[in-house]
Amino acid sequence: MADITIYLGNKNYSSWSLRPWLALKQTGAPFEEVVIPLYQADSAAALRRISPSGKVPALRHGEVLVWESLAICEYLAEAFPEAGLWPADREARAMARAVSAEMHAGFAALRQNLPMDLSRHKPQPECVAKAAADIDRVTTIWRDCRRRVGDAGGSGDFLFGGFCIADAMFAPVVARFRSYGVTLDPVSAAYADAVWNWPAMREWAAAAEAEPWIIRFDAVDENK
């Protein structure tokens, strides 16, 4: 039995669950996962049993319980320093933390109009237009981070070269952009492709495709 258990929402929809799951995969540590389907009759009771916030994700590592996506990622960075979940360079690490926190706290229009739905495969220009300012900010962040990697002589296809927490934080945005048909500049498109084709992301997407549950986001809150 693994010493680590991560509790997740539906993989098609739970952007907050995807983020720490990707970080946990990057550690290479064995773990068990428990998916709690959201918006079912027994969902609230099930969530309260595993998380004091009554939401997913939550991580149990031995006797330690951590809830909330970014807090889980930070915990994993400390528990598994060899995984390199933050950049080694102090300046890059500060920037990675800043853009991760910005993603965590902002982009309300993007969340409202482009909720994560990996089962969606049809462009939605009206939704994209409502989130245009947020999309512009996201792609500006991506270009700035990729430019910094190049200027520093680094390598790797992710925001700071190798995969880190910042990439986990933006991975659901990559999924959203694909689902809703967002047109990207060449630098942002290359980065989005790198995230989408990362083996852990493909594993998550395959599991999402096999899920039986359907959620209609015109009637629910995506922030789970």
C-alpha positions in Angstrom: 0.0 0.0 0.0 1.4 3.4 -1.0 2.2 5.9 1.7 0.7 8.7 -0.5 -3.0 9.0 -1.5 -4.3 11.9 -3.6 -8.0 12.6 -3.7 -9.3 14.0 -7.0 -12.4 15.2 -8.7 -13.6 14.1 -12.2 -10.6 14.1 -14.5 -12.6 15.6 -17.4 -13.4 18.7 -15.4 -11.4 19.2 -12.2 -8.6 21.6 -13.1 -7.6 22.0 -9.5 -7.1 18.2 -9.2 -5.0 18.0 -12.3 -2.4 20.5 -11.1 -1.1 18.6 -8.0 -1.5 15.2 -9.7 1.0 16.3 -12.4 3.4 17.5 -9.7 3.0 14.2 -7.8 3.7 12.3 -11.0 6.9 14.3 -11.5 8.2 13.2 -8.1 8.2 9.5 -9.3 6.9 8.4 -5.9 4.3 5.6 -5.8 0.8 6.8 -4.8 -2.8 5.8 -4.8 -5.5 8.0 -6.2 -9.2 8.2 -5.3 -11.5 9.9 -7.7 -14.6 11.4 -6.1 -17.2 12.2 -8.7 -18.5 15.7 -8.3 -22.1 16.9 -8.2 -23.5 13.5 -7.3 -26.0 13.0 -4.5 -23.3 11.7 -2.1 -20.4 14.0 -3.3 -20.6 16.5 -0.5 -20.5 13.8 2.2 -17.6 12.0 0.5 -15.6 15.3 0.2 -16.1 16.2 3.8 -14.7 12.8 4.9 -11.4 13.4 3.1 -10.9 17.2 3.2 -11.6 19.9 5.9 -12.5 22.3 3.1 -15.0 19.9 1.6 -13.3 20.2 -1.8 -10.7 18.3 -3.9 -7.9 17.9 -4.3 -6.5 16.6 -1.0 -3.2 14.8 -0.4 -2.5 12.4 2.5 1.2 11.5 3.0 1.5 9.3 6.0 0.0 11.3 8.9 0.2 14.6 6.9 -3.0 15.9 5.2 -2.7 18.8 2.7 -5.6 20.3 0.8 -5.7 23.0 -1.8 -3.8 22.7 -5.1 -0.9 25.1 -4.7 -0.3 24.1 -1.1 0.0 20.4 -2.2 2.5 21.3 -4.9 4.6 23.3 -2.4 4.5 20.4 0.0 5.6 18.0 -2.7 8.5 20.3 -3.6 9.7 20.2 -0.1 9.1 16.5 0.5 10.8 15.5 -2.8 13.5 18.1 -3.5 15.2 15.8 -6.0 12.1 16.1 -8.3 13.1 19.8 -9.1 9.5 21.0 -8.8 10.8 24.6 -8.6 13.7 25.9 -10.8 17.1 25.7 -9.1 18.0 29.3 -10.0 16.7 31.7 -7.4 15.5 34.4 -9.9 13.8 31.8 -12.1 12.3 30.2 -9.0 10.9 33.6 -7.9 9.3 34.1 -11.3 7.9 30.6 -11.3 6.3 31.2 -8.0 4.9 34.5 -9.1 3.2 33.2 -12.2 2.0 30.1 -10.3 0.3 32.4 -7.7 -1.1 34.6 -10.4 -2.7 31.6 -12.1 -4.0 30.4 -8.8 -5.6 33.6 -7.8 -6.7 35.3 -11.0 -8.2 34.8 -14.5 -11.8 34.8 -13.4 -13.1 35.4 -17.0 -11.2 32.4 -18.3 -12.5 30.2 -15.6 -16.0 31.3 -16.1 -16.2 31.2 -19.8 -13.7 28.3 -20.6 -14.2 25.8 -17.8 -12.0 22.7 -18.2 -13.8 20.0 -20.1 -11.6 17.5 -21.8 -14.6 15.9 -23.5 -15.3 19.1 -25.5 -13.8 19.3 -29.0 -15.6 22.1 -30.6 -14.4 25.7 -31.0 -16.4 28.2 -29.0 -15.5 31.7 -30.4 -18.1 33.5 -28.3 -16.6 32.0 -25.1 -13.1 32.8 -26.3 -14.0 36.4 -27.0 -15.3 36.9 -23.4 -12.0 35.6 -22.0 -9.8 37.5 -24.5 -8.0 39.7 -21.9 -7.2 36.7 -19.7 -6.0 34.7 -22.8 -3.7 37.6 -23.7 -2.2 37.7 -20.2 -1.6 33.9 -20.1 0.2 33.9 -23.5 2.2 36.9 -22.4 3.4 35.0 -19.3 4.2 32.0 -21.5 6.3 34.0 -23.9 8.1 35.9 -21.2 9.0 32.6 -19.4 10.1 30.9 -22.6 12.2 34.0 -23.5 13.9 34.0 -20.1 14.9 30.3 -20.7 16.4 31.2 -24.0 18.2 34.3 -22.8 19.7 32.2 -19.9 20.9 29.6 -22.4 18.6 27.0 -20.8 17.1 24.0 -22.5 13.8 22.2 -22.3 10.3 22.9 -23.7 8.5 24.0 -20.5 8.2 27.5 -19.0 11.5 27.3 -17.2 13.1 24.6 -19.2 12.3 21.4 -17.3 8.8 20.6 -16.0 8.0 22.4 -12.7 5.0 23.5 -10.6 4.4 26.5 -12.9 3.7 24.1 -15.8 1.4 22.1 -13.6 -0.5 25.3 -12.7 -1.0 26.2 -16.4 -1.7 22.6 -17.7 -5.5 23.0 -17.3 -5.3 26.2 -19.4 -3.6 24.2 -22.1 -6.5 21.8 -22.0 -9.0 24.7 -22.1 -7.3 26.3 -25.1 -7.5 23.0 -27.0 -11.1 22.4 -26.1 -12.4 25.8 -27.1 -10.2 26.3 -30.2 -8.1 29.2 -28.9 -5.6 30.4 -31.6 -2.1 30.8 -30.2 1.1 32.5 -31.3 3.9 30.2 -32.4 5.8 30.3 -29.0 2.6 29.7 -27.0 1.5 27.0 -29.4 4.8 25.2 -29.1 4.6 25.3 -25.3 1.0 24.1 -25.3 2.0 21.2 -27.4 4.8 20.3 -25.1 2.5 20.2 -22.1 -0.3 18.3 -23.9 2.1 15.7 -25.2 3.9 15.2 -21.9 3.3 11.5 -20.9 1.6 12.4 -17.6 -0.8 14.7 -19.3 -1.6 12.1 -21.9 -2.2 9.6 -19.1 -4.6 12.0 -17.4 -6.5 12.7 -20.7 -6.9 9.0 -21.4 -8.4 8.4 -18.0 -10.7 11.4 -18.5 -11.9 10.0 -21.8 -12.9 6.7 -20.0 -15.0 8.5 -17.3 -18.8 7.9 -17.4 -19.8 11.1 -15.6 -21.1 14.2 -17.4 -21.3 17.7 -15.9 -23.1 20.7 -17.4 -21.1 23.8 -16.5 -23.9 26.2 -17.2 -25.4 25.0 -14.0 -22.4 24.5 -11.6 -19.4 26.2 -10.2 -16.1 25.1 -12.0 -13.9 26.1 -9.0 -13.7 22.6 -7.5 
